[in-house]
Amino acid sequence: MMTREQNPVLTPAAPAAVPVRQGPSGRWARLRRHRRWLPPVLVVLLLGQMAAAMVTTAVQQTPTIDEPVYVATATDYVREHRLRYNPEHPPLGKLLIAAGVVAADPHYDPSYAGDQGQVGRHLLYGSGNDPWRLMLWARLPVIALTLLSGLVVFAFARDLTGTAGGLVALALYAFSPDVIAHGSLATLDLPAAGFVLTAAWLAWRARRRPVRYLPLAGAALGAATATRMSALPAVPVLMALAAVSALAAHRSAPAARRWPLPWPGARRPVVSALVAAAVVAVVALAVVWAAYLVVDPRLRFEPAGPVPGAHGPRARLVELLPVPPAYRAGMRVQFGLEGQPWQGYLFGHLYTGSLWYYLPAALLVKTPLGLLALGAAGAVAVVAVRRLRPAAPYVLVPPLVLLAAAMTGSRDFGTRYALCVPVFLAVAAACVPALRWRWRGLLAGALVLWVAVSSLRTFPYYLPYANEAFGGPAHTHRLLHDSNVDWGQDLGRLADRLRERYPGERVWLVYKGSGVPASYGIRAADPRTVPPERVHGLLVVSDSAAAKARGRLAKLLASSRPVGEVGHSIGLYRR
């Protein structure tokens, strides 16, 4: 028999001028290799610029109002191992801050008497410590956790829509001024939001592998509730999502891969759902207990100040919760804070009490317009597009429930109470390419670029950011107050301005914050303590104090001439 090689008919000759292509050419192979490397490089670049922005902000800002309390509590945790200060917030977020405190190794006097605010100021300014160095080290762990939460944003969005969607979501997160502002502070708001996001993402992944991911989702949920009690409304939401994931896994997986539970009927869908919800709740509860046990294995609770009592059904509910006694005491402190008549400021209107629409209005001011547009379109997409619809409860329900719970609170102090909204909006925005809109990719890219430009323009003044529709950060103080614009962060910048432009002048200061002006070289008197006719020279007033000005301070401001501002949070006036 003649072989193929011996028979020219069976062996077709290759054309001499046209090369035979067997697989991708060298040029296309190199392009594909570059495309594989491009997403990791973009992730590194986005997180790198975010890290640079947060570190720069952390270096330049003086302590905000809440930070000294958290830093002092964290120091007391690692030095004295006792549950004494700041019971209104669980320990986990402060244990994160404590990792930086350990590296800074500050001088600490555990016998100093005072409330938690006084202890914090004494640690920073009265114990021989360098407040700049100590605050930077305390902020670095929160910065690191913020960057890790960015990876969760990318992974969540990539699971929904692919790598391109993940990059869109990460870019929106990495350039979000509110995320950068609070991610660079030694506070608890951004860590709690990041933990809730992680729990939702892991619950979503549990639709395929519930045995692996549901315990992890419970751990992330426990971390959120062990950081801030405002995350408690997420507990029933995540339990319900865990049940939904278990049902989805039950429908899609073969019988051999379903929950390996030992009792009869355990493979039924309803039983699987109940077990999934219970697993998430039990693991979350274990994390809460572990956070308190790390501080003090004996769980001694010796509060530095009085803990208010609670009455009625709410008190009975608190006492039934299977949490450490210090956690229940912290809930009572929160109830007491909610019962106080706080002042709010919205769009130039000063009021006492709370407005239910305050947080939505503040979010409209402080969220970049591109993120608002893409997030809203993404929310529509995740509901309208059939293949994305199963993800809608995981992406939309947690932030909506947490926002609704925060809207019922009495403290209209800032968007930090609803940081979960821009974080989840970034994930939702990744779903925009799934809509059948013409030029949707180009539009999404343009809006992401707009967010980036808006964020870079406000650098390094992220805390007082307002989007272009409301005039930018220079106008935020006319619309909002407190942590939205002026949280005491610019005392160091004020000291520099006074040295550079007003050396030797008489300075009158009304400062809202936890910093000690004299520690930064500021020599000033309070103009509210003397008759108005004696106030001459330079009048310096924090914007939140100016927004709430009444009586003597209001008359002083009305009869003064504005001459400048510092950090978009402190006004300078000439008298």
Secondary structure, DSSP 8 states (H G I E B T S, - for coil): ---TTT-TTTS----SSS----SS-HHHHHHHHHHHHHHHHHHHHHHHHHHHHHHHHHHH----SSHHHHHHHHHHHHHH--B-S-TTS-SHHHHHHHHHHHHH-----TT--S-HHHHHHHHHHSSS--HHHHHHHHHHHHHHHHHHHHHHHHHHHHHHH-HHHHHHHHHHHHT-HHHHHHHTSSSSHHHHHHHHHHHHHHHHHTTT-HHHHHHHHHHHHHHHHTT-GGGTTHHHHHHHHHHHHHHHHHHHS-GGGS---SSTTTTSHHHHHHHHHHHHHHHHHHHHHHHHHHH-TT--B--SS------SHHHHHHHHS-S-HHHHHHHHHHHHHHTS--EEEETTEEEES--TTHHHHHHHHHS-HHHHHHHHHHHHHHHHSTTTGGGHHHHHHHHHHHHHHHHTSS----GGGGTHHHHHHHHHHTTGGGS--TTHHHHHHHHHHHHHHHHHHHTT--TT---GGGT-GGGGGGT--GGGT-SSTTHHHHHHHHHHH-TT--EEEE--SS--GGGGT---B-GGGS-GGG--SEEEEEHHHHHT--THHHHHHHTSEEEEEETTTEEEEE-
